[in-house]
C-alpha cells in the first residue's frame, strides 16, 4: 500500500512556489486538506489535481503573466515529482525497453512454431509468410518511431 505524503501549510506553499495567502485562498475556494489538531495538512497530488480542475473552470485558458506561467509549470513539475516518488511514473526508456523485449519474445516464439511445423511443409510456409508479413508491418517506422528530419 502506498504511503501518502502530507505537507503543512508552509510546506505546501513552498512546494508550489506560492505565498501562504495564496494557500489560504485555495482552501477557501475548495482545495482539499485535512486537519490534524489545529494544523492543516495537504496531499500534494490531490492539491495538484484540484488546482488543474480549478484553473480549467475558473481561470483563463492561458496564463496572463510570466509569473502565472512559471507557477503553473512549477505545479506541473511538482505533480510529476510526486508521481515519481509514489512509483506512478514510468519513463519512456522503460516502456521502450519492455516493448523491445516483448517484441523479441514474440519473434522467437514465432520462429519456434515454424520449427515445430517441419513435418508439414505447406502449413509451415503459410505460417512463415504470415510471420514475415507481420514483421515487415511492425518494422515500419510510424508514429513516435518515425525518424525526425
C-alpha positions as CSV (number, residue, x, y, z in Angstrom):
1,X,0.0,0.0,0.0
2,X,1.3,3.5,-0.9
3,X,2.2,5.8,1.9
4,X,0.7,9.3,1.3
5,X,2.8,12.3,2.0
6,X,1.1,15.2,3.7
7,X,2.5,18.7,3.9
8,X,1.6,21.5,6.3
9,X,0.6,25.0,5.1
10,X,4.1,26.5,4.7
11,X,5.5,23.3,3.1
12,X,2.7,23.2,0.5
13,X,3.2,26.9,-0.2
14,X,6.9,26.2,-0.8
15,X,6.1,23.1,-2.8
16,X,4.0,25.1,-5.3
17,X,6.1,28.3,-5.0
18,X,3.2,30.4,-3.8
19,X,2.6,32.5,-0.7
20,X,0.7,31.5,2.4
21,X,-2.0,33.9,1.4
22,X,-2.5,32.0,-1.8
23,X,-2.8,28.8,0.1
24,X,-5.4,30.3,2.3
25,X,-7.3,31.5,-0.8
26,X,-7.1,28.0,-2.3
27,X,-8.5,26.4,0.9
28,X,-11.4,28.9,0.8
29,X,-12.1,28.0,-2.8
30,X,-12.1,24.3,-2.1
31,X,-8.6,22.9,-2.2
32,X,-8.5,19.5,-0.4
33,X,-7.0,19.4,3.0
34,X,-7.4,17.6,6.3
35,X,-6.9,18.8,9.9
36,X,-4.6,17.3,12.4
37,X,-5.4,19.2,15.6
38,X,-5.3,22.8,14.6
39,X,-2.9,22.3,11.7
40,X,-4.0,21.9,8.1
41,X,-2.4,19.0,6.1
42,X,-2.3,18.9,2.3
43,X,-1.7,15.9,0.0
44,X,0.4,17.5,-2.9
45,X,-1.1,15.1,-5.5
46,X,-4.7,15.9,-4.5
47,X,-3.9,19.7,-4.4
48,X,-2.3,19.4,-7.9
49,X,-5.4,17.7,-9.3
50,X,-7.7,20.2,-7.7
51,X,-5.6,23.1,-8.9
52,X,-5.7,21.8,-12.5
53,X,-9.5,21.4,-12.4
54,X,-9.9,24.8,-10.7
55,X,-7.8,26.5,-13.4
56,X,-9.8,24.8,-16.1
57,X,-13.1,26.1,-14.8
58,X,-12.3,29.4,-13.2
59,X,-9.0,30.8,-14.6
60,X,-8.5,31.8,-18.2
61,X,-7.1,29.2,-20.5
62,X,-3.8,31.0,-21.0
63,X,-1.9,32.3,-18.0
64,X,-1.8,36.1,-18.3
65,X,1.6,36.7,-17.0
66,X,5.1,35.2,-16.8
67,X,4.6,34.7,-13.1
68,X,1.4,32.7,-13.6
69,X,3.1,30.6,-16.4
70,X,6.0,29.9,-14.0
71,X,3.7,28.9,-11.2
72,X,1.7,26.6,-13.5
73,X,5.0,25.0,-14.7
74,X,6.1,24.6,-11.1
75,X,2.8,22.9,-10.2
76,X,3.1,20.5,-13.1
77,X,6.7,19.7,-12.1
78,X,5.6,19.1,-8.5
79,X,2.9,16.7,-9.6
80,X,5.4,14.8,-11.8
81,X,7.9,14.6,-8.8
82,X,5.0,13.3,-6.6
83,X,4.2,10.6,-9.2
84,X,7.9,9.6,-9.4
85,X,8.1,9.3,-5.5
86,X,4.9,7.2,-5.4
87,X,6.1,5.0,-8.3
88,X,3.2,6.0,-10.5
89,X,5.5,7.2,-13.3
90,X,7.1,5.1,-16.0
91,X,9.9,6.6,-18.0
92,X,9.8,6.5,-21.8
93,X,13.0,4.5,-21.8
94,X,11.5,1.8,-19.5
95,X,8.4,1.5,-21.8
96,X,10.6,1.2,-24.9
97,X,12.8,-1.4,-23.3
98,X,9.8,-3.5,-22.3
99,X,8.4,-3.2,-25.8
100,X,11.6,-4.3,-27.4
101,X,11.9,-7.3,-25.0
102,X,8.3,-8.4,-25.7
103,X,8.8,-8.0,-29.5
104,X,11.9,-10.3,-29.4
105,X,9.9,-12.8,-27.3
106,X,7.1,-12.9,-29.8
107,X,9.5,-13.2,-32.7
108,X,11.4,-16.1,-31.1
109,X,8.1,-17.8,-30.3
110,X,7.0,-17.5,-33.9
111,X,10.3,-19.0,-35.1
112,X,9.9,-21.9,-32.7
113,X,6.4,-22.5,-34.1
114,X,7.9,-22.6,-37.6
115,X,10.4,-25.2,-36.5
116,X,7.7,-27.4,-35.0
117,X,5.9,-27.4,-38.3
118,X,8.8,-29.0,-40.2
119,X,6.7,-32.2,-40.8
120,X,4.0,-30.1,-42.6
121,X,5.8,-28.0,-45.3
122,X,2.6,-26.4,-46.6
123,X,1.5,-25.3,-43.1
124,X,5.0,-24.1,-42.3
125,X,5.1,-22.0,-45.5
126,X,1.8,-20.4,-44.7
127,X,2.8,-19.6,-41.1
128,X,6.3,-18.4,-42.3
129,X,4.7,-16.0,-44.9
130,X,2.3,-14.5,-42.3
131,X,5.1,-14.1,-39.8
132,X,7.3,-12.3,-42.3
133,X,4.4,-10.0,-43.3
134,X,3.8,-9.1,-39.6
135,X,7.5,-8.4,-39.1
136,X,7.5,-6.1,-42.2
137,X,4.4,-4.3,-41.0
138,X,5.7,-3.9,-37.4
139,X,9.2,-2.8,-38.6
140,X,7.8,0.3,-40.4
141,X,8.8,3.5,-38.7
142,X,5.5,5.1,-37.9
143,X,4.1,7.4,-35.2
144,X,6.7,8.1,-32.4
145,X,9.2,5.8,-34.1
146,X,9.5,7.9,-37.3
147,X,12.9,9.4,-37.8
148,X,12.9,13.1,-37.2
149,X,14.1,15.2,-40.1
